[in-house]
């Protein structure tokens, strides 16, 4: 592995923790934790998919303080577009990363053809699922403001 096996990994917006469950196949010695707005993360802990489950937004002061500087890797996979304040979510995720750690972000690019097409033809009941589509240049700016190497 290019960076070695991480000791600790936080998956933000993990839901049922299917990503940590699958990632454990590649990183068997990594401790995976998860946050989610729902109790799904607690069920995932009960199934052994994550070691620690945190219910609520990563930006909540109690959760943010408890997780500060604890993780070698923090993954934010298709989560930012579902939040009311993606920049605050990014800052909270960066606060959870240890010095020298890694932030893994996967999000939709609102400028791509797929997003443009579906943005035009979204059904009314589907629109709130993607509250904010952060353009890559804005994402990059937030990360560079915090001193991240991309």
Residue frames as a rotation matrix with the C-alpha (Angstrom) as fourth column:
UNK 1
0.577 0.817 0.000 0.00
0.817 -0.577 0.000 0.00
0.000 0.000 -1.000 0.00
UNK 2
0.124 -0.544 0.830 1.32
0.489 -0.694 -0.529 3.41
0.863 0.471 0.180 -0.98
UNK 3
-0.008 -0.054 0.998 0.53
-0.589 -0.807 -0.049 5.01
0.808 -0.588 -0.026 2.39
UNK 4
-0.952 -0.290 -0.097 0.44
-0.114 0.631 -0.768 1.89
0.284 -0.720 -0.633 4.56
UNK 5
-0.225 0.907 -0.355 -2.59
0.644 0.412 0.645 0.50
0.731 -0.084 -0.677 6.33
UNK 6
-0.249 0.176 0.952 -4.42
-0.483 -0.875 0.036 3.14
0.840 -0.451 0.303 8.37
UNK 7
-0.968 -0.097 -0.232 -4.88
0.161 0.469 -0.868 2.50
0.193 -0.878 -0.438 12.06
UNK 8
-0.406 0.858 -0.316 -8.21
0.486 -0.091 -0.870 4.32
-0.774 -0.506 -0.379 12.28
UNK 9
-0.924 0.202 0.324 -10.83
0.252 -0.315 0.915 5.35
0.286 0.928 0.240 9.73
UNK 10
-0.486 0.816 -0.313 -14.00
0.089 -0.311 -0.946 7.42
-0.869 -0.488 0.079 10.09
UNK 11
-0.773 0.359 0.523 -16.74
0.589 0.099 0.802 7.05
0.236 0.928 -0.288 7.48
UNK 12
-0.807 0.465 -0.364 -18.99
-0.187 -0.786 -0.589 10.14
-0.560 -0.407 0.722 7.53
UNK 13
-0.032 0.895 -0.445 -22.63
-0.964 -0.146 -0.224 9.53
-0.265 0.422 0.867 6.60
UNK 14
-0.839 -0.544 -0.003 -22.00
-0.529 0.815 0.237 5.79
-0.126 0.200 -0.972 6.72
UNK 15
0.091 0.945 -0.313 -25.64
-0.914 0.204 0.351 4.65
0.395 0.255 0.882 6.98
UNK 16
0.948 0.307 0.081 -25.57
-0.317 0.895 0.314 0.84
0.024 -0.324 0.946 7.22
UNK 17
0.271 -0.949 0.163 -21.73
-0.714 -0.084 0.695 0.95
-0.645 -0.304 -0.701 7.01
UNK 18
0.920 0.068 0.385 -21.47
0.185 0.793 -0.581 -1.07
-0.345 0.606 0.717 3.84
UNK 19
0.673 -0.739 0.038 -18.35
-0.356 -0.368 -0.859 0.81
0.649 0.564 -0.511 2.80
UNK 20
0.018 -0.718 0.696 -16.45
-1.000 0.000 0.027 -0.03
-0.019 -0.696 -0.717 6.03
UNK 21
0.537 0.241 0.809 -17.64
-0.349 0.936 -0.048 -3.61
-0.768 -0.257 0.586 5.79
UNK 22
0.966 -0.169 0.195 -16.19
0.249 0.406 -0.879 -3.93
0.069 0.898 0.435 2.29
UNK 23
0.528 -0.807 0.265 -13.05
-0.567 -0.567 -0.597 -1.87
0.632 0.165 -0.758 3.01
UNK 24
0.451 -0.326 0.831 -12.22
-0.766 0.336 0.548 -4.21
-0.457 -0.884 -0.098 5.92
UNK 25
0.919 -0.125 0.373 -11.38
0.272 0.888 -0.371 -6.86
-0.285 0.443 0.850 3.29
UNK 26
0.548 -0.743 0.384 -8.49
0.312 -0.244 -0.918 -4.64
0.776 0.622 0.098 2.13
UNK 27
-0.303 -0.597 0.743 -7.65
-0.487 -0.573 -0.660 -3.20
0.819 -0.562 -0.117 5.56
UNK 28
0.264 0.518 -0.813 -8.22
0.314 0.751 0.581 -6.00
0.912 -0.408 0.036 8.10
UNK 29
-0.281 -0.456 -0.845 -6.31
0.938 0.057 -0.343 -4.26
0.205 -0.888 0.411 10.92
UNK 30
-0.833 0.040 0.551 -7.99
-0.001 -0.998 0.070 -0.87
0.553 0.058 0.831 10.55
UNK 31
-0.581 0.682 -0.445 -10.53
0.661 0.075 -0.747 0.24
-0.476 -0.728 -0.494 13.15
UNK 32
-0.697 0.435 0.570 -13.56
0.334 -0.507 0.795 1.68
0.634 0.744 0.208 11.33
UNK 33
-0.596 0.594 -0.540 -15.95
0.447 -0.314 -0.838 4.12
-0.667 -0.741 -0.078 13.00
UNK 34
-0.579 0.440 0.686 -18.98
0.685 -0.194 0.703 5.81
0.442 0.877 -0.189 11.49
UNK 35
-0.758 0.481 -0.440 -21.27
-0.045 -0.712 -0.701 8.81
-0.650 -0.512 0.562 11.79
UNK 36
-0.706 0.615 0.351 -24.77
0.518 0.111 0.848 9.11
0.482 0.781 -0.397 10.43
UNK 37
-0.699 0.527 0.483 -27.83
-0.596 -0.803 0.012 11.25
0.394 -0.279 0.876 11.00
UNK 38
0.386 0.908 -0.165 -29.89
-0.719 0.408 0.563 8.13
0.578 -0.099 0.810 11.67
UNK 39
0.349 -0.167 0.922 -29.76
-0.774 0.503 0.385 5.13
-0.528 -0.848 0.046 13.99
UNK 40
0.939 -0.042 -0.341 -28.65
-0.210 0.715 -0.667 2.97
0.272 0.698 0.662 11.05
UNK 41
0.062 -0.998 0.027 -25.08
-0.547 -0.057 -0.836 3.47
0.835 0.037 -0.549 12.23
UNK 42
-0.183 -0.072 0.980 -25.94
-0.957 0.243 -0.161 1.92
-0.226 -0.967 -0.114 15.61
UNK 43
0.822 0.479 0.308 -27.37
-0.370 0.861 -0.350 -1.13
-0.433 0.173 0.885 13.86
UNK 44
0.678 -0.653 -0.338 -24.15
-0.262 0.215 -0.941 -1.27
0.687 0.726 -0.025 11.81
UNK 45
-0.258 -0.752 0.606 -22.16
-0.893 -0.054 -0.447 -1.29
0.369 -0.657 -0.658 15.06
UNK 46
0.235 0.454 0.860 -24.32
-0.759 0.638 -0.129 -4.16
-0.607 -0.622 0.494 16.30
UNK 47
0.992 0.129 0.007 -23.48
-0.089 0.720 -0.688 -6.07
-0.094 0.682 0.725 13.10
UNK 48
0.410 -0.910 0.061 -19.76
0.466 0.266 0.844 -5.44
-0.784 -0.317 0.533 13.63
UNK 49
0.547 -0.167 0.820 -19.37
0.798 -0.192 -0.572 -3.19
0.253 0.967 0.028 10.58
UNK 50
0.138 -0.527 0.838 -18.05
-0.176 -0.846 -0.503 -0.27
0.975 -0.078 -0.209 12.67
UNK 51
-0.460 -0.387 -0.799 -16.47
0.687 0.414 -0.597 -0.19
0.562 -0.824 0.076 16.11
UNK 52
-0.687 0.277 -0.672 -17.88
0.391 -0.639 -0.662 3.16
-0.613 -0.718 0.330 17.20
UNK 53
-0.235 0.712 0.662 -21.19
0.878 -0.136 0.458 4.63
0.416 0.689 -0.593 16.05
UNK 54
-0.803 -0.015 -0.596 -21.98
0.311 -0.863 -0.397 8.33
-0.508 -0.505 0.698 16.34
UNK 55
-0.052 0.881 0.470 -25.56
0.997 0.018 0.077 9.44
0.059 0.473 -0.879 15.65
UNK 56
0.638 0.302 -0.708 -25.87
0.352 -0.933 -0.081 13.04
-0.685 -0.197 -0.701 14.51
UNK 57
0.927 -0.310 0.212 -24.09
0.079 -0.393 -0.916 15.44
0.367 0.866 -0.340 12.20
UNK 58
0.176 -0.957 -0.232 -20.31
0.921 0.244 -0.305 15.55
0.349 -0.160 0.924 12.30
UNK 59
-0.349 -0.278 0.895 -20.67
0.178 -0.957 -0.228 19.30
0.920 0.080 0.384 12.83
UNK 60
0.778 0.629 -0.005 -22.45
0.100 -0.116 0.988 18.83
0.621 -0.769 -0.153 16.19
UNK 61
0.293 -0.736 0.611 -20.11
-0.787 -0.548 -0.284 20.27
0.544 -0.397 -0.739 18.87
UNK 62
0.485 -0.076 0.871 -20.23
-0.681 0.592 0.431 17.10
-0.549 -0.802 0.236 21.02
UNK 63
0.872 -0.134 0.470 -19.38
0.345 0.850 -0.397 14.78
-0.347 0.509 0.788 18.12
UNK 64
0.747 -0.599 0.290 -16.84
-0.006 -0.442 -0.897 17.15
0.665 0.668 -0.334 16.60
UNK 65
0.323 -0.631 0.705 -14.96
-0.923 -0.373 0.089 17.54
0.207 -0.680 -0.703 19.89
UNK 66
0.578 -0.042 0.815 -15.00
-0.423 0.839 0.342 13.80
-0.698 -0.543 0.467 20.60
UNK 67
0.793 -0.188 0.580 -13.59
0.518 0.710 -0.478 12.89
-0.322 0.679 0.660 17.16
UNK 68
0.889 -0.435 -0.139 -11.05
-0.456 -0.824 -0.336 15.71
0.032 0.362 -0.932 16.74
UNK 69
0.120 -0.985 -0.127 -7.66
-0.981 -0.098 -0.169 14.50
0.154 0.145 -0.977 15.56
UNK 70
0.191 0.034 0.981 -8.44
-0.612 0.786 0.092 10.80
-0.768 -0.617 0.171 15.95
UNK 71
0.733 0.351 0.582 -8.32
0.138 0.762 -0.633 9.39
-0.666 0.544 0.510 12.42
UNK 72
-0.458 -0.876 0.149 -5.70
0.204 0.060 0.977 8.50
-0.865 0.478 0.151 9.84
UNK 73
-0.935 0.252 0.249 -8.41
0.234 -0.088 0.968 8.55
0.266 0.964 0.024 7.17
UNK 74
-0.377 0.900 -0.221 -11.80
-0.017 -0.245 -0.969 10.25
-0.926 -0.361 0.108 7.05
UNK 75
-0.884 0.154 0.442 -14.05
0.467 0.220 0.857 9.33
0.034 0.963 -0.266 4.12
UNK 76
-0.323 0.797 -0.510 -16.88
-0.227 -0.588 -0.776 11.58
-0.919 -0.135 0.371 2.99
UNK 77
-0.962 -0.073 0.263 -18.51
0.198 0.478 0.856 9.58
-0.188 0.876 -0.445 0.19
UNK 78
-0.531 0.783 0.324 -21.58
0.312 -0.175 0.934 11.09
0.788 0.597 -0.151 -1.51
UNK 79
-0.127 0.428 -0.895 -22.41
0.991 0.006 -0.137 12.90
-0.053 -0.904 -0.425 1.70
UNK 80
-0.813 -0.307 -0.494 -21.68
0.362 -0.932 -0.015 16.59
-0.456 -0.191 0.869 1.07
UNK 81
-0.866 0.486 0.120 -24.48
-0.117 -0.430 0.895 17.02
0.486 0.761 0.429 -1.45
UNK 82
-0.026 0.885 -0.465 -26.99
0.560 0.398 0.726 15.88
0.828 -0.242 -0.506 1.17
UNK 83
-0.302 -0.166 -0.939 -25.96
0.935 -0.244 -0.258 18.40
-0.187 -0.955 0.229 3.84
UNK 84
0.778 0.628 0.017 -27.23
0.625 -0.772 -0.113 21.91
-0.058 0.099 -0.993 4.43
UNK 85
0.810 -0.572 -0.131 -23.70
-0.557 -0.820 0.136 23.31
-0.185 -0.037 -0.982 4.82
UNK 86
0.886 -0.450 -0.116 -21.06
0.347 0.807 -0.478 21.31
0.309 0.383 0.871 2.92
UNK 87
0.142 -0.879 0.454 -18.26
-0.200 -0.475 -0.857 23.71
0.969 0.031 -0.244 3.88
UNK 88
0.187 -0.016 0.982 -18.95
-0.975 -0.126 0.184 23.25
0.120 -0.992 -0.039 7.60
UNK 89
0.946 0.198 0.256 -19.08
-0.225 0.971 0.081 19.49
-0.233 -0.135 0.963 7.04
UNK 90
0.624 -0.781 -0.044 -15.69
0.271 0.268 -0.924 19.59
0.733 0.565 0.379 5.28
UNK 91
-0.035 -0.635 0.772 -14.15
-0.644 -0.577 -0.503 21.62
0.765 -0.515 -0.388 8.11
UNK 92
0.486 0.279 0.828 -15.51
-0.844 0.394 0.363 19.15
-0.225 -0.876 0.428 10.67
UNK 93
0.988 -0.156 -0.020 -14.13
0.140 0.928 -0.345 16.22
0.072 0.338 0.939 8.64
UNK 94
0.301 -0.931 0.206 -10.72
0.036 -0.204 -0.978 17.90
0.953 0.302 -0.028 8.45
UNK 95
0.121 -0.200 0.972 -10.78
-0.922 -0.385 0.035 18.45
0.367 -0.901 -0.231 12.21
UNK 96
0.822 0.276 0.498 -11.19
-0.468 0.825 0.315 14.68
-0.324 -0.492 0.808 12.66
UNK 97
0.799 -0.579 -0.160 -8.08
0.221 0.530 -0.819 13.91
0.559 0.619 0.552 10.58
UNK 98
0.625 -0.701 -0.344 -4.78
0.505 0.027 0.863 13.44
-0.595 -0.713 0.370 12.42
UNK 99
0.437 -0.587 -0.682 -1.83
-0.692 -0.703 0.162 15.53
-0.574 0.401 -0.714 11.22
UNK 100
-0.653 -0.719 -0.237 -0.49
-0.677 0.414 0.609 13.82
-0.339 0.558 -0.757 8.10
UNK 101
-0.389 0.597 0.702 -3.76
0.243 0.801 -0.547 11.92
-0.889 -0.042 -0.457 7.62
UNK 102
-0.989 0.051 0.138 -5.98
0.135 -0.063 0.989 11.70
0.059 0.997 0.055 4.57
UNK 103
-0.246 0.954 -0.174 -9.41
-0.330 -0.251 -0.910 13.00
-0.911 -0.166 0.377 3.66
UNK 104
-0.916 0.048 0.398 -11.20
0.362 0.529 0.768 11.00
-0.173 0.847 -0.502 0.97
UNK 105
-0.304 0.820 -0.485 -14.01
-0.335 -0.569 -0.751 12.96
-0.892 -0.066 0.447 -0.71
UNK 106
-0.884 0.188 0.428 -16.37
0.467 0.391 0.793 11.68
-0.018 0.901 -0.434 -3.38
UNK 107
-0.227 0.821 -0.523 -19.14
0.134 -0.506 -0.852 13.92
-0.965 -0.263 0.005 -4.56
UNK 108
0.394 0.455 0.799 -21.13
0.862 0.119 -0.493 14.78
-0.319 0.883 -0.345 -7.66
UNK 109
-0.797 -0.564 -0.216 -19.75
0.402 -0.763 0.506 17.37
-0.450 0.316 0.835 -10.04
UNK 110
0.131 0.948 -0.289 -22.64
0.284 -0.315 -0.905 19.72
-0.950 0.036 -0.311 -10.84
UNK 111
0.004 -0.189 -0.982 -20.95
-0.763 -0.635 0.119 20.63
-0.646 0.749 -0.147 -14.11
UNK 112
-0.883 -0.364 0.294 -20.96
-0.119 0.783 0.611 17.12
-0.453 0.504 -0.735 -15.53
UNK 113
-0.715 0.604 -0.353 -23.50
-0.467 -0.037 0.883 16.05
0.520 0.796 0.309 -18.12
UNK 114
-0.498 0.527 -0.688 -25.19
0.606 0.780 0.159 13.56
0.620 -0.338 -0.708 -15.77
UNK 115
-0.546 0.267 -0.794 -25.87
0.694 -0.387 -0.607 16.18
-0.469 -0.883 0.026 -13.09
UNK 116
-0.865 0.214 -0.454 -26.94
-0.369 -0.884 0.287 18.74
-0.340 0.416 0.844 -15.68
UNK 117
-0.661 0.637 -0.397 -29.44
-0.184 0.376 0.908 16.36
0.727 0.674 -0.131 -17.26
UNK 118
-0.290 0.570 -0.769 -30.89
0.803 0.582 0.129 15.10
0.520 -0.580 -0.627 -14.01
UNK 119
-0.765 0.002 -0.643 -30.89
0.427 -0.747 -0.510 18.59
-0.481 -0.665 0.571 -12.50
UNK 120
-0.852 0.446 -0.274 -33.13
-0.518 -0.638 0.570 19.69
0.080 0.627 0.775 -15.34
UNK 121
-0.189 0.815 -0.548 -35.53
-0.441 0.428 0.789 16.73
0.877 0.391 0.279 -15.07
UNK 122
-0.981 -0.156 -0.113 -35.60
0.037 0.426 -0.904 16.04
0.189 -0.891 -0.412 -11.35
UNK 123
-0.050 0.984 -0.172 -38.96
0.531 0.172 0.830 15.05
0.846 -0.050 -0.531 -10.03
UNK 124
0.199 0.155 0.968 -40.24
-0.487 -0.841 0.235 17.36
0.851 -0.518 -0.092 -7.27
UNK 125
0.959 0.209 0.192 -40.06
-0.267 0.429 0.863 14.61
0.098 -0.879 0.467 -4.63
UNK 126
0.635 -0.768 -0.080 -36.41
0.752 0.638 -0.164 13.90
0.177 0.044 0.983 -5.49
UNK 127
0.437 -0.499 0.748 -34.90
0.115 -0.794 -0.597 17.38
0.892 0.347 -0.289 -5.39
UNK 128
0.733 -0.164 0.660 -34.24
-0.641 -0.490 0.591 17.70
0.226 -0.856 -0.464 -1.62
UNK 129
0.914 -0.404 0.041 -31.98
0.366 0.863 0.349 14.64
-0.176 -0.304 0.936 -1.68
UNK 130
-0.077 -0.954 0.291 -29.18
0.985 -0.118 -0.123 16.74
0.152 0.277 0.949 -3.16
UNK 131
0.677 0.435 -0.594 -29.28
0.616 -0.776 0.133 20.02
-0.403 -0.456 -0.793 -1.29
UNK 132
0.635 -0.556 -0.537 -25.92
-0.539 -0.816 0.208 21.40
-0.554 0.157 -0.818 -2.42
UNK 133
0.774 -0.486 0.405 -23.77
0.631 0.636 -0.444 20.38
-0.042 0.600 0.799 -5.34
UNK 134
0.586 -0.648 -0.486 -20.35
-0.121 -0.663 0.738 21.86
-0.801 -0.374 -0.467 -4.58
UNK 135
0.926 -0.299 -0.229 -18.34
-0.239 0.005 -0.971 22.61
0.291 0.954 -0.067 -7.75
UNK 136
0.602 -0.745 -0.287 -14.85
0.760 0.645 -0.080 21.06
0.245 -0.170 0.955 -7.75
UNK 137
-0.190 -0.718 0.670 -13.13
0.354 -0.687 -0.635 24.49
0.916 0.116 0.385 -7.74
UNK 138
0.312 0.368 0.876 -15.04
-0.655 -0.585 0.479 25.46
0.688 -0.723 0.058 -4.56
UNK 139
0.989 -0.006 -0.146 -14.21
0.093 0.793 0.602 22.14
0.112 -0.609 0.785 -2.92
UNK 140
0.261 -0.964 0.057 -10.57
0.803 0.184 -0.567 22.61
0.535 0.194 0.822 -3.83
UNK 141
-0.080 -0.260 0.962 -10.58
-0.134 -0.954 -0.269 26.18
0.988 -0.150 0.041 -2.44
UNK 142
0.756 0.408 0.511 -11.96
-0.554 -0.017 0.833 25.03
0.349 -0.913 0.213 0.93
UNK 143
0.879 -0.445 -0.169 -9.34
0.476 0.836 0.274 22.29
0.019 -0.321 0.947 1.17
UNK 144
0.041 -0.914 0.403 -6.47
0.697 -0.263 -0.667 24.55
0.716 0.308 0.626 0.13
UNK 145
0.329 0.159 0.931 -7.60
-0.424 -0.856 0.296 27.20
0.844 -0.492 -0.214 2.69
UNK 146
0.913 0.088 0.398 -7.01
-0.401 0.370 0.838 24.54
-0.074 -0.925 0.374 5.36
UNK 147
0.073 -0.997 0.019 -3.55
-0.939 -0.062 0.338 23.71
-0.335 -0.043 -0.941 3.99
UNK 148
0.530 0.171 0.831 -4.46
-0.039 0.983 -0.178 20.41
-0.847 0.062 0.527 2.37
UNK 149
-0.610 -0.666 -0.430 -2.27
-0.606 0.041 0.795 18.95
-0.511 0.745 -0.428 -0.34
UNK 150
0.477 0.877 0.065 -4.51
-0.549 0.355 -0.757 17.66
-0.687 0.325 0.651 -3.09
